[in-house]
Amino acid sequence: MLSTNTMERRLQLSGIILMLGLIVQALCLILGRGAMGFMIFACLGGLLVMVGIIVFLVSLVAALPS
């Protein structure tokens, strides 16, 4: 359940995206065979992890008092 606070909601969203990326990477390492498994691991898993980190950092910077 997502929080009503904007910063908490962004942090929860970044955590969910990071977990999805790690799950994709773990499944590709376990089940993936050959080049296609590596491409999914590198592209989709890496992209989800990178987006999760960016959302996390942007939410921290946006929360700084001015």
DSSP file (Angstrom, degrees, kcal/mol; ACC not computed):
  #  RESIDUE AA STRUCTURE BP1 BP2  ACC     N-H-->O    O-->H-N    N-H-->O    O-->H-N    TCO  KAPPA ALPHA  PHI   PSI    X-CA   Y-CA   Z-CA
    1    1 A M              0   0    0      0, 0.0     2,-0.2     0, 0.0     0, 0.0   0.000 360.0 360.0 360.0 126.9    0.0    0.0    0.0
    2    2 A L        -     0   0    0      1,-0.1     7,-0.1     2,-0.0     6,-0.0  -0.509 360.0-118.5 -79.8 145.4    1.5    3.3   -1.1
    3    3 A S        -     0   0    0     -2,-0.2    -1,-0.1     2,-0.1     9,-0.0  -0.263   9.9-128.9 -76.6 165.2    1.7    6.1    1.5
    4    4 A T  S    S+     0   0    0      4,-0.0     2,-0.2     5,-0.0    -1,-0.1   0.690  83.5  94.9 -87.5 -20.3    0.0    9.5    1.1
    5    5 A N  S  > S-     0   0    0      1,-0.1     4,-2.4     2,-0.0     5,-0.2  -0.541  75.6-137.6 -72.4 135.0    3.2   11.4    1.8
    6    6 A T  H  > S+     0   0    0     -2,-0.2     4,-2.2     2,-0.2     5,-0.2   0.911 100.4  45.6 -63.6 -45.0    4.9   12.4   -1.6
    7    7 A M  H  > S+     0   0    0      1,-0.2     4,-2.5     2,-0.2    -1,-0.2   0.928 113.9  48.7 -66.2 -44.1    8.4   11.6   -0.5
    8    8 A E  H  > S+     0   0    0      1,-0.2     4,-2.5     2,-0.2    -1,-0.2   0.890 110.3  52.4 -62.3 -38.1    7.5    8.3    1.0
    9    9 A R  H  X S+     0   0    0     -4,-2.4     4,-2.3     2,-0.2    -1,-0.2   0.911 110.5  47.3 -64.2 -42.3    5.5    7.4   -2.1
   10   10 A R  H  X S+     0   0    0     -4,-2.2     4,-2.5     2,-0.2    -2,-0.2   0.898 112.4  49.5 -66.0 -40.0    8.5    8.1   -4.3
   11   11 A L  H  X S+     0   0    0     -4,-2.5     4,-2.1     2,-0.2    -2,-0.2   0.896 111.7  48.6 -66.1 -39.0   10.8    6.1   -2.1
   12   12 A Q  H  X S+     0   0    0     -4,-2.5     4,-2.3     2,-0.2    -2,-0.2   0.902 111.1  50.7 -65.8 -40.2    8.3    3.1   -2.1
   13   13 A L  H  X S+     0   0    0     -4,-2.3     4,-2.4     2,-0.2    -2,-0.2   0.914 110.1  49.2 -63.5 -43.2    8.1    3.3   -5.9
   14   14 A S  H  X S+     0   0    0     -4,-2.5     4,-2.4     1,-0.2    -1,-0.2   0.889 110.7  51.1 -65.0 -37.2   11.9    3.3   -6.2
   15   15 A G  H  X S+     0   0    0     -4,-2.1     4,-2.4     2,-0.2    -1,-0.2   0.899 110.0  49.0 -64.9 -40.2   12.1    0.3   -3.9
   16   16 A I  H  X S+     0   0    0     -4,-2.3     4,-2.3     2,-0.2    -2,-0.2   0.918 112.0  48.4 -64.8 -43.5    9.5   -1.6   -5.9
   17   17 A I  H  X S+     0   0    0     -4,-2.4     4,-2.2     2,-0.2    -2,-0.2   0.912 111.9  49.7 -64.3 -41.7   11.3   -0.8   -9.2
   18   18 A L  H  X S+     0   0    0     -4,-2.4     4,-2.4     1,-0.2    -2,-0.2   0.915 110.6  49.7 -61.9 -43.2   14.6   -1.9   -7.7
   19   19 A M  H  X S+     0   0    0     -4,-2.4     4,-2.4     1,-0.2    -2,-0.2   0.900 109.6  51.3 -64.3 -39.4   13.1   -5.2   -6.4
   20   20 A L  H  X S+     0   0    0     -4,-2.3     4,-2.5     1,-0.2    -1,-0.2   0.918 110.3  49.6 -62.0 -42.4   11.6   -5.9   -9.8
   21   21 A G  H  X S+     0   0    0     -4,-2.2     4,-2.2     1,-0.2    -2,-0.2   0.906 112.0  47.3 -62.7 -41.7   15.0   -5.3  -11.5
   22   22 A L  H  X S+     0   0    0     -4,-2.4     4,-2.5     2,-0.2    -1,-0.2   0.866 111.2  51.4 -68.6 -35.5   16.7   -7.7   -9.0
   23   23 A I  H  X S+     0   0    0     -4,-2.4     4,-2.6     2,-0.2     5,-0.2   0.920 110.2  49.3 -66.1 -43.0   14.0  -10.3   -9.5
   24   24 A V  H  X S+     0   0    0     -4,-2.5     4,-2.1     1,-0.2    -2,-0.2   0.920 113.0  47.5 -61.1 -43.3   14.4  -10.1  -13.3
   25   25 A Q  H  X S+     0   0    0     -4,-2.2     4,-2.0     2,-0.2    -2,-0.2   0.903 112.2  48.9 -66.0 -40.7   18.2  -10.5  -12.9
   26   26 A A  H  X S+     0   0    0     -4,-2.5     4,-2.1     2,-0.2    -2,-0.2   0.913 111.6  49.0 -65.6 -42.0   17.9  -13.4  -10.5
   27   27 A L  H  X>S+     0   0    0     -4,-2.6     4,-3.3     1,-0.2     5,-0.7   0.886 110.6  51.0 -65.0 -37.7   15.4  -15.2  -12.8
   28   28 A C  H  X5S+     0   0    0     -4,-2.1     4,-1.1    -5,-0.2    -1,-0.2   0.872 110.4  49.1 -67.7 -35.5   17.7  -14.7  -15.8
   29   29 A L  H  <5S+     0   0    0     -4,-2.0    -2,-0.2    -5,-0.2    -1,-0.2   0.874 120.0  37.4 -69.6 -35.7   20.7  -16.1  -13.8
   30   30 A I  H  <5S+     0   0    0     -4,-2.1    -2,-0.2    -5,-0.2    -3,-0.2   0.936 134.9  17.8 -80.1 -48.7   18.7  -19.1  -12.7
   31   31 A L  H  <5S+     0   0    0     -4,-3.3    -3,-0.2    -5,-0.2     2,-0.2   0.699  97.1 103.0-100.6 -22.8   16.6  -19.8  -15.8
   32   32 A G     << -     0   0    0     -4,-1.1     2,-0.4    -5,-0.7    -4,-0.0  -0.430  44.2-176.7 -73.2 132.3   18.3  -18.0  -18.6
   33   33 A R     >  -     0   0    0     -2,-0.2     4,-0.5     0, 0.0     3,-0.4  -0.995  47.7 -11.5-126.7 130.0   20.4  -20.0  -21.0
   34   34 A G  H  > S-     0   0    0     -2,-0.4     4,-1.4     1,-0.2     5,-0.1  -0.345 107.4 -33.3  86.8-163.2   22.4  -18.5  -23.9
   35   35 A A  H  > S+     0   0    0      1,-0.2     4,-2.4     2,-0.2    -1,-0.2   0.838 129.3  57.5 -70.1 -35.9   22.5  -15.0  -25.4
   36   36 A M  H  > S+     0   0    0     -3,-0.4     4,-2.2     1,-0.2    -1,-0.2   0.899 105.3  51.4 -66.4 -38.8   18.8  -14.2  -24.9
   37   37 A G  H  X S+     0   0    0     -4,-0.5     4,-2.3     1,-0.2    -1,-0.2   0.893 111.3  48.1 -61.9 -40.3   19.0  -14.7  -21.2
   38   38 A F  H  X S+     0   0    0     -4,-1.4     4,-3.1     2,-0.2     5,-0.3   0.886 109.2  52.9 -68.1 -38.3   22.0  -12.4  -21.0
   39   39 A M  H  X>S+     0   0    0     -4,-2.4     4,-2.9     2,-0.2     5,-0.5   0.910 111.9  45.0 -64.8 -41.3   20.3   -9.8  -23.1
   40   40 A I  I  X>S+     0   0    0     -4,-2.2     5,-2.0     2,-0.2     4,-0.7   0.912 114.7  50.0 -66.1 -41.7   17.3   -9.8  -20.8
   41   41 A F  I  <>S+     0   0    0     -4,-2.3     5,-0.9    -5,-0.2    -2,-0.2   0.943 119.0  36.5 -59.5 -49.5   19.6   -9.7  -17.7
   42   42 A A  I  <5S+     0   0    0     -4,-3.1     4,-0.3     3,-0.2    -2,-0.2   0.918 127.0  32.6 -74.5 -44.8   21.6   -6.8  -19.0
   43   43 A C  I  X5S+     0   0    0     -4,-2.9     4,-2.1    -5,-0.3    -3,-0.2   0.985 128.3  27.6 -80.7 -61.5   18.9   -4.7  -20.7
   44   44 A L  I  X<S+     0   0    0     -4,-0.7     4,-2.4    -5,-0.5     5,-0.2   0.946 126.9  42.6 -71.7 -48.5   15.7   -5.2  -18.7
   45   45 A G  I  ><S+     0   0    0     -5,-2.0     4,-2.2     1,-0.2     5,-0.2   0.930 118.0  46.0 -63.8 -45.5   17.2   -6.0  -15.3
   46   46 A G  H  ><S+     0   0    0     -5,-0.9     4,-2.5    -4,-0.3    -1,-0.2   0.883 112.1  51.7 -64.6 -38.6   19.9   -3.3  -15.6
   47   47 A L  H  X S+     0   0    0     -4,-2.1     4,-2.7     2,-0.2     5,-0.2   0.916 110.1  48.3 -64.8 -43.7   17.3   -0.7  -16.8
   48   48 A L  H  X S+     0   0    0     -4,-2.4     4,-2.3     2,-0.2    -2,-0.2   0.911 113.3  47.5 -64.1 -41.6   15.0   -1.4  -14.0
   49   49 A V  H  X S+     0   0    0     -4,-2.2     4,-2.2     2,-0.2    -2,-0.2   0.924 113.2  48.5 -65.0 -43.6   17.8   -1.1  -11.4
   50   50 A M  H  X S+     0   0    0     -4,-2.5     4,-2.3     1,-0.2    -2,-0.2   0.916 112.1  48.2 -63.7 -43.7   19.1    2.1  -13.0
   51   51 A V  H  X S+     0   0    0     -4,-2.7     4,-2.6     1,-0.2    -1,-0.2   0.895 110.6  52.4 -64.3 -39.7   15.6    3.7  -13.1
   52   52 A G  H  X S+     0   0    0     -4,-2.3     4,-2.0    -5,-0.2    -2,-0.2   0.902 110.6  47.0 -62.2 -41.6   15.0    2.7   -9.4
   53   53 A I  H  X S+     0   0    0     -4,-2.2     4,-2.6     2,-0.2    -2,-0.2   0.905 112.7  49.6 -66.8 -41.3   18.2    4.3   -8.4
   54   54 A I  H  X S+     0   0    0     -4,-2.3     4,-2.7     2,-0.2     5,-0.2   0.918 110.8  49.0 -65.0 -43.2   17.5    7.5  -10.3
   55   55 A V  H  X S+     0   0    0     -4,-2.6     4,-2.1     2,-0.2    -1,-0.2   0.901 111.9  50.6 -62.1 -40.3   13.9    7.7   -8.8
   56   56 A F  H  X S+     0   0    0     -4,-2.0     4,-1.7    -5,-0.2    -2,-0.2   0.940 112.9  44.4 -61.9 -48.6   15.5    7.3   -5.4
   57   57 A L  H  X S+     0   0    0     -4,-2.6     4,-2.4     1,-0.2    -2,-0.2   0.894 113.0  50.7 -66.5 -39.8   18.1   10.0   -5.9
   58   58 A V  H  X S+     0   0    0     -4,-2.7     4,-2.5     1,-0.2    -1,-0.2   0.888 108.8  52.2 -65.0 -38.0   15.6   12.4   -7.4
   59   59 A S  H  X S+     0   0    0     -4,-2.1     4,-0.9    -5,-0.2    -1,-0.2   0.860 110.5  48.2 -67.8 -33.2   13.2   11.9   -4.5
   60   60 A L  H  < S+     0   0    0     -4,-1.7     4,-0.4     2,-0.2     3,-0.3   0.916 113.8  45.8 -70.1 -42.5   16.0   12.7   -2.1
   61   61 A V  H >< S+     0   0    0     -4,-2.4     3,-1.1     1,-0.2    -2,-0.2   0.886 110.8  53.1 -67.9 -38.7   17.1   15.8   -3.9
   62   62 A A  H 3< S+     0   0    0     -4,-2.5    -1,-0.2     1,-0.2    -2,-0.2   0.746 104.8  56.9 -68.1 -22.5   13.5   17.0   -4.3
   63   63 A A  T 3< S+     0   0    0     -4,-0.9    -1,-0.2    -3,-0.3    -2,-0.2   0.556  78.7 114.1 -87.2  -7.9   12.9   16.7   -0.6
   64   64 A L  S <  S-     0   0    0     -3,-1.1     2,-0.1    -4,-0.4    -3,-0.0  -0.408  74.1-115.1 -64.8 134.5   15.8   19.0    0.4
   65   65 A P              0   0    0      0, 0.0    -1,-0.1     0, 0.0    -2,-0.1  -0.460 360.0 360.0 -70.2 143.3   14.6   22.2    2.0
   66   66 A S              0   0    0     -2,-0.1    -2,-0.1    -3,-0.1    -3,-0.0   0.450 360.0 360.0 -98.2 360.0   15.3   25.3    0.0
